[in-house]
Amino acid sequence: MKFSIKTLLLILIALVLSNCSKPMVTQPIRTDIVDAVFASGEIIAENEYLVTANTQGYLIKTWVEEGDIVDEGSALFHISSEKQSSQLETASANYNDAYRQAQPDSPQLSQLQLQIRQAEQQLEVDQKNYQRYTSLLGANAISASEFEKAQLQYEVSLNNLEIQRQSFRETEAMLQLNLENAEQQLKLQQETSNDYFLDASNSGQVLNVYNELGDFVNLGQPLAKVGGTNYIIQLYVAEEDIKHIQKNQKVLVTLNTDPNQTHAAFVERILPAFSAENQSFVIEARFTDPANYIYPGTQLQANIIIQEVENTLVIPSPYLVEESEVLLRSGERVSVQTGIKTLEWVEILSGLDTSDQLMLAEN
């Protein structure tokens, strides 16, 4: 039998009008129900961190590529600075010069030591002469003025020796202080130069490299992201839902890269502070049995299971009136005690059984 399009439209309109004239009736059923909190999120690498520049300059050397596995302390990047290289060379030259001058055989100390020996020799001569004049004075062989002249010469030589020795001590101390200052400056420049070499803080995999050779980088600029080879599910939970989240709760995860596959996980960590950046609370979950094709940065959706009940009495959510009542087919309103509520079902703890017939209340 053939029908025209006009005839078919008339039949459909009649069916719709017929159904609209009948009340929508349902009955409670027994089934499994799950209460869950929805969360969006992404995959991050465990112990993930950014490698940032400690100074500014040009990137002249890189030892890694994306995907490389690195150990703690592995060299990653070298930033060049002509100014810093010049300062290090100057500090090194100053230290070497200070070191040479502080040695016992340095020209300056050697000259002072020579002056001390000359003063000692002069003192020895003048001391003997003074002693001889003392004997001659006792024998009245010389005048008092001749004795006083010999005595004065001895005292001058004695003072001169002490002056030379004091000069040596002061010069030696000054040269040693200069050496220590030069050494501190060299260490400071060496430490500053170390800022131009960036190493891995922890072992892991190089996830991203943000710059190419020759790029100018500024202080604090990220050059790479490194993370562990284990993965964490980072989830963003709304403020009104965070009170329901507890550690070890089951999580069902769907990755955007494979929306038809669900992965099991569990809540491992609940960060205590609200994230202003994400406008949500952040929790971390761990895969129970992760797949091989999971990659950092993958976006995902998840349901955090709050509670599960098997073979419980439920009604469709639209049939619940004012949170705690239902409308029977007879037109009577009955109070019910509810349990889990989802977008699709409401668990009925008491007040109904499977024989009751319910009508959808009019708005």
C-alpha positions in Angstrom: 0.0 0.0 0.0 1.3 3.4 -0.9 0.7 6.6 1.0 1.3 10.1 -0.1 3.5 12.4 2.0 0.4 14.4 2.9 -1.3 11.3 4.2 1.7 10.3 6.3 1.9 13.8 7.9 -1.8 13.6 8.8 -1.3 10.2 10.5 1.8 11.5 12.5 -0.1 14.5 13.7 -3.0 12.3 14.8 -0.7 10.0 16.8 1.0 13.0 18.5 -2.4 14.5 19.5 -3.5 11.1 20.7 -0.5 10.6 22.9 -0.6 14.1 24.3 -4.2 13.5 25.5 -3.0 10.6 27.6 -1.2 11.1 31.0 2.4 10.1 31.1 2.4 7.2 33.6 5.4 5.2 35.0 6.2 2.8 37.8 9.2 2.5 40.1 11.7 -0.1 39.0 14.7 -1.8 40.6 18.1 -1.1 39.1 21.7 -0.1 39.9 22.3 3.6 40.5 25.5 5.6 40.7 26.0 9.0 42.2 28.9 10.8 40.7 30.6 14.3 40.4 31.6 15.4 36.9 35.0 17.0 36.4 37.0 18.0 33.5 40.8 17.9 33.5 44.0 16.9 31.8 46.9 14.4 32.0 50.1 15.8 33.6 53.4 14.1 34.1 54.4 13.3 37.7 56.9 15.7 39.2 56.4 18.1 36.3 58.5 21.3 36.4 59.7 24.1 34.1 63.3 24.8 33.3 63.6 28.6 33.5 66.4 30.9 32.6 68.4 32.2 35.7 69.7 35.1 33.6 69.4 36.7 30.2 71.4 36.1 27.0 71.4 34.1 23.8 70.8 30.3 23.7 74.0 29.0 22.2 73.8 25.3 23.1 71.1 22.7 23.8 71.8 19.1 24.7 68.2 17.7 24.6 65.2 17.3 22.4 61.6 16.7 23.2 61.1 13.1 24.3 64.6 12.6 25.7 65.0 11.0 29.1 67.3 13.0 31.4 68.9 12.3 34.8 69.1 14.7 37.7 71.9 17.1 37.0 72.0 16.4 33.2 73.1 19.4 31.1 70.2 20.9 29.2 71.0 24.4 27.9 73.8 27.0 27.7 73.1 30.7 27.6 75.9 33.0 26.4 76.7 36.5 27.6 79.8 38.4 26.5 79.6 40.7 29.5 79.6 37.8 31.9 82.5 36.1 30.1 84.5 39.3 30.3 83.8 39.7 34.0 84.8 36.1 34.7 88.1 36.5 32.8 88.8 39.7 34.8 88.0 38.0 38.1 90.2 35.1 37.2 93.1 37.4 36.2 92.8 39.4 39.4 92.9 36.2 41.4 95.9 34.8 39.7 97.7 38.2 40.2 96.8 38.3 43.9 97.9 34.7 44.3 101.3 35.4 42.9 101.8 38.6 45.0 100.8 36.7 48.2 103.5 34.0 47.7 106.6 34.3 50.0 108.9 34.6 47.0 106.8 37.3 45.3 108.9 40.4 44.2 107.2 42.7 46.8 107.7 40.3 49.8 111.2 39.4 48.5 112.2 43.1 48.5 110.9 43.5 52.0 112.8 40.4 53.2 116.0 41.8 51.7 115.5 45.1 53.5 115.0 43.1 56.8 118.3 41.2 56.2 120.1 44.5 55.5 118.7 46.0 58.6 119.7 43.0 60.6 123.2 43.2 59.3 123.4 46.9 60.0 122.1 46.3 63.5 124.8 43.6 64.1 127.5 46.1 63.1 126.1 48.9 65.2 125.5 46.6 68.2 129.1 45.5 68.2 130.3 49.0 67.8 128.1 50.1 70.7 129.4 47.3 72.9 133.0 48.3 72.1 132.4 52.0 72.8 130.8 51.0 76.1 134.1 49.2 77.1 136.2 52.2 75.9 134.0 54.6 77.9 134.6 52.5 81.0 138.4 52.8 80.4 138.1 56.6 79.8 139.5 55.9 76.3 136.8 57.9 74.5 134.7 61.0 75.2 131.1 60.8 76.3 130.0 62.4 73.0 131.6 59.7 71.0 129.9 57.0 73.2 126.5 58.8 72.8 126.9 58.8 69.0 127.6 55.1 68.9 124.6 54.5 71.3 122.3 56.6 69.1 123.4 54.7 65.9 122.6 51.4 67.6 119.2 52.5 68.7 118.4 53.8 65.2 119.4 50.4 63.7 117.3 48.6 66.3 114.2 50.7 65.5 114.8 50.4 61.7 114.8 46.6 62.0 111.5 46.7 63.8 110.0 49.1 61.2 111.1 46.7 58.4 109.7 43.7 60.1 106.4 45.6 60.8 106.2 46.7 57.2 106.7 43.0 56.1 103.9 41.8 58.4 101.5 44.5 57.2 102.3 44.0 53.6 101.9 40.2 53.9 98.5 40.6 55.6 97.4 43.1 53.0 98.4 40.8 50.1 96.6 37.9 51.9 93.5 40.0 52.2 93.7 40.9 48.6 94.0 37.3 47.7 90.9 36.4 49.8 88.9 39.2 48.2 90.0 38.2 44.7 89.0 34.6 45.5 85.6 35.6 46.7 85.0 37.7 43.5 86.1 34.8 41.4 83.8 32.4 43.1 80.9 34.9 42.8 81.6 35.2 39.0 81.9 31.4 38.7 78.5 31.0 40.4 77.0 33.7 38.2 78.5 31.9 35.2 76.8 28.7 36.4 73.5 30.5 36.0 74.2 30.4 32.2 74.3 26.6 32.3 70.9 25.0 33.0 70.7 21.4 34.4 67.8 19.0 35.1 66.5 19.4 38.7 65.1 15.9 38.7 65.2 12.9 36.4 62.4 12.6 33.9 61.3 13.1 30.2 61.7 16.3 28.3 58.1 17.1 27.4 58.5 20.5 25.6 61.3 22.6 24.4 60.2 26.2 23.8 63.2 27.9 22.2 65.6 27.4 19.3 69.4 28.0 19.1 70.1 31.7 18.7 67.0 32.9 20.5 67.4 35.6 23.1 66.0 34.6 26.5 65.1 36.7 29.5 65.4 36.1 33.2 62.7 33.7 34.3 61.7 32.7 30.8 60.7 28.9 30.5 63.0 27.0 28.2 61.6 23.5 28.6 59.1 21.4 30.6 60.3 18.2 32.2 58.2 15.5 33.9 58.4 12.0 35.3 57.4 9.0 33.2 54.4 8.3 35.4 51.2 10.2 34.7 48.7 11.9 37.0 45.1 12.9 36.2 44.5 16.5 37.2 40.8 17.2 37.7 39.0 20.5 38.3 36.0 20.2 40.6 33.4 22.9 41.2 33.1 24.6 44.6 29.7 23.1 45.3 31.0 19.5 44.7 34.3 19.5 46.5 32.7 18.5 49.8 31.7 15.1 48.3 35.3 14.2 47.2 37.4 11.8 49.3 40.6 10.0 48.8 40.5 6.6 47.1 37.1 7.2 45.5 36.7 5.5 42.1 37.0 7.6 39.0 35.9 6.8 35.5 38.0 8.7 32.9 37.3 9.4 29.2 40.2 10.8 27.2 39.5 13.2 24.3 41.9 11.2 22.3 39.8 8.1 22.7 36.2 9.1 23.7 34.9 5.5 23.3 37.1 4.0 26.0 36.7 4.4 29.7 39.7 4.1 32.1 39.5 3.3 35.8 41.3 5.5 38.3 41.1 6.5 42.0 41.4 9.8 43.9 44.9 10.1 45.2 45.3 13.7 46.4 43.0 16.6 47.2 44.7 20.0 47.0 43.5 22.1 49.9 43.4 25.5 48.3 41.0 26.9 45.7 42.7 27.5 42.4 42.0 31.1 41.2 43.6 30.3 37.9 41.2 27.4 37.1 38.3 28.8 39.2 37.8 25.4 40.8 39.3 23.0 43.3 42.1 20.7 42.0 42.3 17.0 42.8 44.8 14.4 41.5 43.8 10.9 40.5 45.9 7.9 39.5 45.2 5.4 36.8 44.5 1.9 38.1 45.8 0.4 34.8 46.9 3.1 32.4 46.9 2.5 28.7 50.1 2.8 26.6 48.7 5.7 24.5 48.3 8.2 27.3 50.2 11.4 26.8 50.8 14.5 28.9 48.5 17.4 28.1 45.6 15.2 26.9 42.3 16.7 27.8 39.6 14.5 29.5 36.3 14.2 31.3 35.8 12.2 34.4 33.0 11.0 36.8 34.1 10.7 40.4 31.9 8.0 42.0 30.5 9.2 45.2 28.4 6.2 46.0 26.9 3.1 44.2 23.8 1.1 45.1 22.8 -2.1 43.5 19.2 -3.3 42.9 17.6 -0.3 44.5 14.1 1.2 43.9 14.2 4.2 41.5 11.9 6.5 39.6 12.7 8.8 36.7 13.9 12.2 38.0 11.1 14.3 36.4 8.5 12.4 38.5 9.8 13.8 41.7 7.7 16.8 42.9 9.2 19.4 45.2 12.1 17.3 46.2 10.1 14.8 48.4 6.7 14.0 46.8 5.3 12.1 43.9 1.9 12.2 42.1 0.1 8.9 41.9 -2.1 8.1 38.9 -5.1 8.5 41.2 -4.1 12.2 41.6 -3.0 11.7 45.2 0.3 13.2 46.3 2.5 10.9 48.4 5.6 11.8 50.4 8.7 9.8 49.8 12.1 9.5 51.3 14.8 9.9 48.6 18.4 8.8 48.4 20.8 9.2 45.5 19.7 11.7 42.8 21.0 11.9 39.3 19.9 13.7 36.2 18.1 10.5 35.1 17.0 8.7 38.3 16.0 9.3 41.9 16.5 6.5 44.5 13.3 5.9 46.6 14.1 4.7 50.1 10.5 4.6 51.4 7.0 5.6 50.4 6.6 3.6 47.1 6.9 0.1 45.7 7.0 -1.3 42.2 3.3 -1.6 42.0 2.6 2.1 42.3 1.8 4.0 39.2 3.0 7.6 38.9 2.0 10.5 36.8 4.2 13.3 35.6 3.0 16.4 37.4 2.1 19.5 35.3 4.5 22.4 35.6 
